[in-house]
């Protein structure tokens, strides 16, 4: 039987800022709910922001995979829960779930966090931090993931963003939830608004600092039942919804036009990579 602190639970009633024109929960709000719950839980477990900062360390999200079974509506009451799930190499694993008032799982996710040396800006082994925490064996939001994504070819630049004051968080870089807003804005609004089920995999590859410009590339692709990494095969608890599929990549601009290579391929550095599958 798990201790009350093993799994963190919060109740929320969806407000105007949590929904889009379809009156349903947005991807950005899902990430924001997940982030706030994880921060609160880490603090209660003694590995929150302040405790980690005192030891010169910080939590940085590196990967997150989620599946949306149904998007809850404006005014609907939901329960957001999260819990640690051991570690995998450098990654500290954390699961997430959003349930409706009847207890049905609407959104399930798994994130891979890095323990960062704040001075050297380098990842540390997660085991030392994670080992004393609840392992929650057998309590899985997803039985696989988070997924590591390989590059997709033929993506086209659609827009660019500059990291400004409202993008930057406590650690001095663009907050991971902000990237989801960039992805939403790079997606056809009618397609995204009509989406019912969704699967999103995102990898954060490099920090985006104040004033940095990020070029957003995107493109549709045909779904084969797998994401672009062999580790991301569709499974019964983490299906790949039939429908439009979109790949995204945020890149730092190349230093000069002469450094650009063939069309659809860039020599610039990728700062994030994501794939979104939608069922309307």
C-alpha positions as CSV (number, residue, x, y, z in Angstrom):
1,X,0.0,0.0,0.0
2,X,1.4,3.4,-1.0
3,X,2.1,6.2,1.4
4,X,0.0,9.4,1.0
5,X,3.1,11.2,-0.3
6,X,4.0,8.6,-2.9
7,X,1.4,9.9,-5.3
8,X,0.5,13.6,-5.4
9,X,-3.1,14.6,-6.2
10,X,-4.6,18.0,-7.0
11,X,-8.2,19.0,-7.8
12,X,-8.8,21.6,-10.5
13,X,-11.9,23.1,-12.2
14,X,-11.0,24.0,-15.8
15,X,-11.1,27.8,-16.2
16,X,-11.3,30.0,-19.3
17,X,-7.5,30.1,-19.8
18,X,-7.3,26.3,-19.8
19,X,-9.4,25.8,-23.0
20,X,-9.4,26.7,-26.7
21,X,-12.3,27.7,-29.0
22,X,-13.7,24.1,-28.8
23,X,-14.1,24.7,-25.0
24,X,-11.7,21.8,-24.3
25,X,-8.4,21.5,-22.4
26,X,-5.3,22.6,-24.4
27,X,-2.0,20.7,-24.7
28,X,-0.3,23.7,-23.1
29,X,-2.6,23.6,-20.1
30,X,-1.9,19.8,-19.7
31,X,1.9,20.6,-19.5
32,X,1.3,23.4,-17.1
33,X,-0.8,21.2,-14.8
34,X,1.8,18.5,-15.0
35,X,4.6,21.0,-14.2
36,X,2.9,22.6,-11.2
37,X,2.0,19.2,-9.7
38,X,5.5,17.9,-10.2
39,X,7.0,21.0,-8.5
40,X,4.7,20.7,-5.5
41,X,5.3,17.0,-5.1
42,X,9.1,17.3,-5.4
43,X,9.0,20.0,-2.6
44,X,7.0,17.7,-0.4
45,X,9.5,14.9,-1.0
46,X,12.4,17.1,0.0
47,X,13.8,17.4,-3.5
48,X,12.1,20.6,-4.6
49,X,13.5,23.7,-6.2
50,X,14.9,25.3,-3.0
51,X,16.5,22.1,-1.6
52,X,18.1,21.3,-5.0
53,X,19.4,24.8,-5.5
54,X,21.1,24.7,-2.1
55,X,23.1,21.7,-3.4
56,X,23.8,23.4,-6.7
57,X,21.4,21.2,-8.6
58,X,18.1,21.7,-10.5
59,X,15.4,19.7,-12.3
60,X,15.3,20.0,-16.1
61,X,12.7,18.2,-18.2
62,X,14.4,16.4,-21.1
63,X,11.5,14.2,-22.6
64,X,7.8,13.8,-22.2
65,X,5.3,11.5,-23.9
66,X,1.6,11.7,-23.3
67,X,-1.6,10.3,-24.6
68,X,-4.9,12.2,-24.5
69,X,-7.9,9.8,-24.4
70,X,-10.4,12.7,-24.1
71,X,-10.1,16.4,-23.6
72,X,-12.1,17.6,-20.6
73,X,-14.4,20.6,-21.0
74,X,-14.5,24.1,-19.5
75,X,-16.0,24.0,-16.0
76,X,-15.2,20.2,-15.6
77,X,-13.5,19.1,-12.4
78,X,-10.4,17.0,-12.9
79,X,-7.8,15.3,-10.7
80,X,-4.2,15.8,-11.6
81,X,-1.8,13.2,-10.1
82,X,1.9,12.5,-10.4
83,X,4.5,10.2,-8.9
84,X,8.2,9.2,-9.3
85,X,9.0,6.0,-11.2
86,X,12.7,5.2,-10.4
87,X,15.4,6.2,-13.0
88,X,16.7,5.1,-16.4
89,X,20.3,6.0,-17.0
90,X,20.5,9.8,-16.6
91,X,16.7,10.1,-16.6
92,X,14.6,10.5,-13.4
93,X,11.2,9.1,-14.5
94,X,7.9,10.7,-13.4
95,X,4.4,9.6,-14.4
96,X,1.3,11.8,-14.7
97,X,-2.4,11.3,-15.0
98,X,-5.5,13.5,-15.4
99,X,-8.8,11.9,-14.4
100,X,-12.4,13.0,-14.6
101,X,-14.8,13.2,-11.7
102,X,-15.7,9.5,-12.1
103,X,-12.0,8.5,-11.9
104,X,-11.5,7.7,-15.6
105,X,-8.1,8.4,-16.9
106,X,-8.3,11.1,-19.6
107,X,-4.6,12.0,-20.0
108,X,-1.6,9.7,-19.2
109,X,2.1,10.7,-19.5
110,X,5.6,9.9,-18.5
111,X,8.5,12.4,-18.3
112,X,12.2,12.0,-18.2
113,X,13.9,14.6,-16.0
114,X,17.6,15.4,-15.7
115,X,19.4,16.4,-12.5
116,X,21.4,19.4,-13.7
117,X,24.6,20.8,-12.2
118,X,23.6,24.5,-12.2
119,X,27.1,25.8,-12.4
120,X,28.5,23.6,-15.1
121,X,25.0,23.2,-16.9
122,X,25.7,19.5,-17.2
123,X,23.5,16.5,-16.2
124,X,24.3,14.4,-13.2
125,X,23.4,10.8,-12.4
126,X,19.8,10.7,-11.3
127,X,20.1,7.6,-9.1
128,X,21.5,9.5,-6.1
129,X,18.5,11.8,-6.0
130,X,15.9,9.2,-7.0
131,X,16.9,6.2,-4.9
132,X,15.5,7.5,-1.6
133,X,12.2,8.5,-3.2
134,X,9.1,6.3,-3.6
135,X,9.6,3.9,-6.5
136,X,5.9,3.2,-7.0
137,X,6.6,-0.2,-8.5
138,X,3.9,-1.4,-10.8
139,X,2.0,1.9,-10.7
140,X,2.4,3.0,-14.4
141,X,0.6,5.8,-16.2
142,X,2.4,4.4,-19.3
143,X,4.4,1.2,-19.5
144,X,6.8,2.7,-22.0
145,X,8.5,6.0,-22.7
146,X,9.3,8.8,-22.6
147,X,10.2,8.4,-26.3
148,X,13.5,9.5,-27.8
149,X,12.9,11.0,-31.3
150,X,15.0,10.8,-34.4
151,X,15.1,13.7,-36.9
152,X,12.5,13.8,-39.7
153,X,13.5,14.9,-43.1
154,X,11.8,17.5,-45.3
155,X,10.5,19.8,-42.6
156,X,9.8,23.4,-43.7
157,X,10.3,26.5,-41.7
158,X,7.0,28.0,-40.8
159,X,7.8,30.7,-38.2
160,X,10.4,31.8,-35.6
161,X,10.2,32.8,-32.0
162,X,12.4,34.9,-29.8
163,X,12.7,34.0,-26.1
164,X,11.4,37.0,-24.2
165,X,10.7,37.8,-20.6
166,X,7.5,35.8,-20.4
167,X,9.2,32.7,-21.8
168,X,12.0,32.6,-19.2
169,X,11.6,30.7,-15.9
170,X,13.5,30.5,-12.6
171,X,16.4,28.7,-14.2
172,X,17.0,31.4,-16.7
173,X,15.9,29.6,-19.8
174,X,12.7,29.1,-21.8
175,X,10.2,27.1,-19.7
176,X,9.4,23.7,-21.2
177,X,5.7,24.4,-21.2
178,X,6.3,27.4,-23.5
179,X,7.6,25.1,-26.3
180,X,4.1,23.6,-26.3
181,X,2.6,26.9,-27.0
182,X,5.0,27.3,-29.9
183,X,4.0,23.9,-31.3
184,X,0.3,24.8,-30.9
185,X,0.9,28.0,-32.9
186,X,2.7,26.1,-35.6
187,X,-0.3,23.8,-36.1
188,X,-3.3,24.4,-38.2
189,X,-5.8,25.9,-35.8
190,X,-8.9,24.1,-37.2
191,X,-7.1,20.7,-37.0
192,X,-5.9,21.3,-33.5
193,X,-9.2,22.7,-32.2
194,X,-11.1,19.7,-33.7
195,X,-8.7,17.1,-32.1
196,X,-10.2,14.7,-29.7
197,X,-7.5,12.1,-29.0
198,X,-3.9,13.1,-29.2
199,X,-0.4,11.6,-28.7
200,X,2.5,14.0,-28.2
201,X,6.2,13.1,-27.8
202,X,8.7,15.9,-27.2
203,X,12.4,16.0,-26.6
204,X,14.2,19.0,-25.2
205,X,17.7,19.1,-26.7
206,X,19.3,22.4,-25.8
207,X,18.5,25.4,-23.5
208,X,16.9,28.4,-25.1
209,X,18.3,31.6,-23.3
210,X,16.8,35.1,-23.1
211,X,16.9,36.7,-26.6
212,X,17.7,33.5,-28.4
213,X,15.9,33.0,-31.7
214,X,14.3,29.6,-32.5
215,X,13.2,28.8,-36.0
216,X,10.2,26.4,-36.0
217,X,10.2,23.8,-38.7
218,X,7.2,21.4,-39.3
219,X,5.8,18.9,-41.7
220,X,3.2,16.2,-42.0
221,X,4.1,12.5,-42.2
222,X,2.4,9.2,-42.7
223,X,1.9,7.2,-39.5
224,X,3.2,3.6,-39.5
225,X,2.1,2.9,-35.9
226,X,5.6,3.9,-34.7
227,X,7.2,7.1,-33.8
228,X,10.6,7.9,-35.3
229,X,12.5,6.0,-32.6
230,X,12.4,2.2,-32.4
231,X,11.6,2.6,-28.7
232,X,8.3,4.4,-29.5
233,X,6.3,1.5,-30.8
234,X,2.5,1.8,-30.3
235,X,1.2,-0.3,-27.4
236,X,-2.3,-1.0,-26.0
237,X,-1.9,1.6,-23.2
238,X,-0.1,4.1,-25.5
239,X,-1.8,4.0,-28.9
240,X,-1.1,6.1,-31.9
241,X,-4.4,7.8,-32.8
242,X,-5.4,7.4,-36.5
243,X,-5.3,10.8,-38.2
244,X,-3.0,13.7,-39.1
245,X,0.6,13.4,-37.9
246,X,3.0,16.3,-37.6
247,X,6.7,16.6,-36.8
248,X,8.3,19.7,-35.3
249,X,11.8,20.9,-34.8
250,X,13.0,24.1,-33.2
251,X,16.4,25.1,-34.5
252,X,19.0,27.8,-33.7
253,X,19.6,29.8,-36.9
254,X,22.8,28.9,-38.8
255,X,25.6,31.4,-38.3
256,X,25.5,32.3,-42.0
257,X,23.5,31.4,-45.2
258,X,26.6,29.7,-46.5
259,X,26.2,27.1,-43.8
260,X,22.8,25.9,-45.0
261,X,22.7,22.7,-46.8
262,X,20.1,21.0,-49.0
263,X,16.4,22.1,-48.9
264,X,14.6,20.7,-45.9
265,X,18.0,20.0,-44.1
266,X,19.7,22.5,-41.9
267,X,23.2,22.7,-40.3
268,X,21.7,24.7,-37.4
269,X,21.4,23.1,-34.0
270,X,18.1,21.5,-32.9
271,X,16.8,22.8,-29.6
272,X,13.7,20.6,-29.5
273,X,12.0,17.9,-31.5
274,X,8.4,16.8,-31.2
275,X,5.7,14.6,-32.9
276,X,2.0,15.0,-32.6
277,X,-0.6,12.5,-33.7
278,X,-4.3,13.5,-33.8
279,X,-7.7,11.9,-34.0
280,X,-10.5,14.4,-34.7
